[in-house]
Amino acid sequence: MTRVDPNIVTRLRRAALYAGSIAIAISVLALIGWTFHVNVLKGEFRDSPFPMNPMSAVCFILAGIALRLQLRETSTLHRRLAEVRPRAPRPDLASG
């Protein structure tokens, strides 16, 4: 079995946390740009006349949230989902 360096795991988790946060921040700025008609925030620059689509921004926000939620191992939802087990049918109900 291979050993995993905890420092590398910590750095990768931190990088994933930053990546999710950056995706959320840029997408929120794009949505603010669409709301208030600010071309720079929408992504319309001199060299790139194609702004970020608002639905793409929403998808990036959801992806960033999902990435950040995956990093939270101790969340209550994670624990609840880990505890869900299929139950065996009750004998008195199965003999119907």
N, C-alpha and C positions, 0 to 999 in steps of 0.2 A: 504494500500500500504506500502511496506517495504522501509525503508530508506537505502541507500547505503552509507557507509562510504567512503568519497573521498580519505582518506589516503590508504585504502585497494585497491581501484581502481588504484591509482598511483603506488603502489608497484607491483600490478599484471601486469600493463602495462610495468613497468620497467623490470620485470622478463621476460616477453615475448620478449621485445626488446633485452635483453641479450641472451636469448635462440636462437633467430634468428641470432644474430651476431656470436654466438659460432658455430652454424651449418654452417654458411657461411665460417667462418675462418677455421674450421677443413676440410671442403670439398675442399677449395682452396689449403690448404696444401697437401691434398691427390692428387689433380691433379698436383701440382708441383712435388710431389714425383714420379708420373707416368711419367711425362715429362722428368725429369732429372735422372730417375732410382735410386731414394733414397728410400731404403727399409723402413727406419724408418718413413718417411713421408707418404708412401703408407699404412702403418699400419701393416707391417710385424714385429712383435716383437718376442722375444724368446718363449713366451708362446702361442702366437696366430699367426700361420703361414698364416692366411687368410687375404690378404690385402683388402682394400675397393675398390670395383669395380668403375671404372671411371664414368660409367653411374649413379651409386648410388650417387657419389659425385655431379654430375650435378643436380640430382633430389633434393638432400639436399640443394644445393645452391638456386635452384628455390623455394623450400619450405621456406627457410630462408628469401628470398626476399619477398615472398608473405606474410609471417607473419609480416615483418617490414612494408609493404605497408598497411596492415590492421590497423596498429596502427596510421597511419597518417590520421586523420580525416579531416584535413584542406588542403589536397592536391588538386590541381586543377582538377585532373582526378576524384577524389571522388566527388567534387562539380559538375563537368560536368555530371557524371553519375547519380547523384541525381536529376539533372534538366531535364533529358530526360523523356518526357511524351509522351504517344501515342497521335497522333493528330486525330481529328475527320475527316472523309472524307468530302471533299467540296461538297456542294449540286449540283453545276453546273457540276461536273465531275461524280457524282454518277448516274445521270439521263441519261447516255449515251445511 
